[in-house]
Amino acid sequence: MLVVAGLWLGLLFASWAIASATFRTVDRVLAEGRPEVVERLAGIPEADRRLVLRHVASEVNRWMFGGWAVAQVALGAVAVALTWRAGGAARWLAAAALAVVLGQALGLGPAIRDLGRAVDFTPRPLPSPVAGRFGMLHGAYVLLDFAKAALVAALAWLAARH
């Protein structure tokens, strides 16, 4: 159980780092102004360059989080199976973490993906109602990720104690 929890936490932290790095990379690539990049993007208006590259970053994140959701369902199922016979707090922590994953994978994830695709090429700043909805969905997803991390960390702590 400790190995599963450690793997889950490590990959969860990595997903946070990768998701933020993709968007920072867009800004870094545009700011560096490498001659090869500037030459290939010369025919595209400057404002559109950023939109297109941010769209690519968004697609990378959508792909990553889609695959990550499947992996987390598998990790959660393994965690529940490993803790089932032990019962008690370990079982409930594993089940709660799996429930969070299912809520994210079946509800929030698809809603964020669909809304994100709908606004990828909308000029910034986004209209208030859209920005508010996206912010609410993204904030809920992030808060659930933190809660899930706490559940899995508690599960790892219990596993380490035994």
C-alpha positions as CSV (number, residue, x, y, z in Angstrom):
1,M,0.0,0.0,0.0
2,L,2.9,2.3,0.8
3,V,4.3,1.9,-2.7
4,V,0.9,2.6,-4.3
5,A,0.3,5.7,-2.2
6,G,3.8,7.0,-2.9
7,L,3.4,6.5,-6.6
8,W,0.0,8.2,-6.5
9,L,1.4,11.2,-4.6
10,G,4.5,11.5,-6.7
11,L,2.5,11.4,-10.0
12,L,-0.1,13.9,-8.5
13,F,2.7,16.4,-7.7
14,A,4.2,15.8,-11.2
15,S,0.8,16.5,-12.8
16,W,0.7,19.9,-11.0
17,A,4.2,20.8,-12.1
18,I,3.6,19.8,-15.7
19,A,0.3,21.6,-16.1
20,S,1.7,24.9,-15.0
21,A,5.0,24.4,-16.9
22,T,3.2,24.0,-20.3
23,F,1.7,27.5,-20.1
24,R,4.9,29.1,-18.7
25,T,6.7,27.5,-21.7
26,V,4.5,29.3,-24.1
27,D,5.5,32.7,-22.6
28,R,9.2,31.6,-22.4
29,V,9.3,30.5,-26.1
30,L,7.6,33.8,-27.2
31,A,9.9,35.9,-25.0
32,E,13.2,34.2,-26.0
33,G,12.6,35.1,-29.7
34,R,14.8,32.3,-31.1
35,P,15.4,33.1,-34.8
36,E,14.0,29.8,-36.0
37,V,10.8,30.4,-34.1
38,V,10.5,34.0,-35.1
39,E,11.0,33.1,-38.7
40,R,8.4,30.4,-38.8
41,L,5.8,32.5,-36.9
42,A,6.5,35.7,-38.9
43,G,3.4,35.5,-41.0
44,I,1.2,35.1,-37.9
45,P,0.1,38.2,-36.0
46,E,1.7,38.5,-32.6
47,A,-1.5,38.2,-30.6
48,D,-2.5,35.0,-32.6
49,R,0.9,33.4,-31.9
50,R,0.2,33.3,-28.2
51,L,-3.4,32.1,-28.7
52,V,-2.2,29.2,-30.9
53,L,0.7,28.2,-28.6
54,R,-1.6,28.4,-25.5
55,H,-4.1,26.2,-27.4
56,V,-1.3,23.6,-27.9
57,A,-0.4,23.8,-24.2
58,S,-4.1,23.4,-23.3
59,E,-4.4,20.3,-25.6
60,V,-1.3,18.8,-24.0
61,N,-2.9,19.4,-20.5
62,R,-6.2,18.0,-21.6
63,W,-4.5,14.9,-22.9
64,M,-2.4,14.5,-19.8
65,F,-5.3,15.0,-17.4
66,G,-7.5,12.5,-19.4
67,G,-4.8,9.8,-19.1
68,W,-4.0,10.8,-15.6
69,A,-7.7,10.3,-14.6
70,V,-7.6,6.7,-15.9
71,A,-4.4,6.0,-14.1
72,Q,-5.8,7.5,-10.9
73,V,-8.9,5.3,-11.1
74,A,-6.6,2.3,-11.4
75,L,-4.4,3.5,-8.5
76,G,-7.5,4.1,-6.4
77,A,-9.0,0.7,-7.2
78,V,-5.7,-1.0,-6.3
79,A,-5.6,1.1,-3.0
80,V,-9.2,0.0,-2.2
81,A,-8.4,-3.6,-2.9
82,L,-5.2,-3.5,-0.8
83,T,-7.0,-2.0,2.2
84,W,-10.3,-3.8,1.9
85,R,-9.4,-6.7,4.2
86,A,-7.8,-4.4,6.7
87,G,-10.9,-2.3,7.0
88,G,-11.0,0.7,9.3
89,A,-9.5,4.1,8.4
90,A,-7.3,2.8,5.6
91,R,-10.2,1.4,3.7
92,W,-12.2,4.6,4.1
93,L,-9.3,6.8,3.1
94,A,-8.7,4.8,-0.1
95,A,-12.4,4.8,-0.9
96,A,-12.7,8.5,-0.3
97,A,-9.6,9.2,-2.5
98,L,-11.1,7.0,-5.3
99,A,-14.5,8.8,-4.9
100,V,-12.7,12.2,-5.4
101,V,-11.0,10.8,-8.5
102,L,-14.3,9.6,-9.9
103,G,-15.9,13.0,-9.3
104,Q,-13.1,14.7,-11.1
105,A,-12.9,12.2,-13.9
106,L,-16.7,12.1,-14.6
107,G,-17.8,15.6,-13.7
108,L,-15.3,18.3,-13.3
109,G,-12.7,17.1,-15.8
110,P,-15.1,16.9,-18.8
111,A,-16.7,20.2,-17.9
112,I,-13.3,22.0,-17.8
113,R,-12.1,20.3,-21.0
114,D,-15.3,21.3,-22.9
115,L,-15.4,24.8,-21.6
116,G,-11.7,25.2,-22.2
117,R,-12.0,24.1,-25.8
118,A,-14.9,26.5,-26.3
119,V,-12.8,29.5,-25.2
120,D,-9.3,28.6,-26.4
121,F,-9.5,31.2,-29.1
122,T,-11.6,33.8,-27.3
123,P,-9.8,37.0,-26.9
124,R,-8.5,37.7,-23.3
125,P,-9.7,38.7,-20.9
126,L,-12.6,36.3,-21.1
127,P,-16.1,37.6,-20.6
128,S,-17.0,37.7,-16.9
129,P,-19.6,34.9,-16.9
130,V,-17.3,32.5,-18.8
131,A,-14.2,33.5,-16.8
132,G,-16.2,33.0,-13.6
133,R,-17.5,29.6,-14.6
134,F,-14.1,28.4,-15.7
135,G,-12.5,29.8,-12.5
136,M,-15.1,28.0,-10.4
137,L,-14.6,24.7,-12.2
138,H,-10.8,24.9,-12.1
139,G,-10.8,26.0,-8.5
140,A,-13.1,23.1,-7.4
141,Y,-10.8,20.7,-9.3
142,V,-7.7,22.1,-7.6
143,L,-9.3,22.0,-4.2
144,L,-10.3,18.4,-4.7
145,D,-6.8,17.6,-5.9
146,F,-5.5,19.0,-2.6
147,A,-8.1,17.0,-0.6
148,K,-7.1,13.9,-2.6
149,A,-3.4,14.5,-1.8
150,A,-4.2,14.8,1.9
151,L,-6.3,11.5,1.8
152,V,-3.5,9.6,0.0
153,A,-0.8,11.1,2.3
154,A,-2.9,10.0,5.3
155,L,-3.2,6.5,3.7
156,A,0.6,6.4,3.2
157,W,1.1,7.4,6.8
158,L,-1.1,4.6,8.0
159,A,0.6,2.1,5.7
160,A,4.0,3.2,7.0
161,R,2.9,2.8,10.6
162,H,2.0,-0.8,10.0
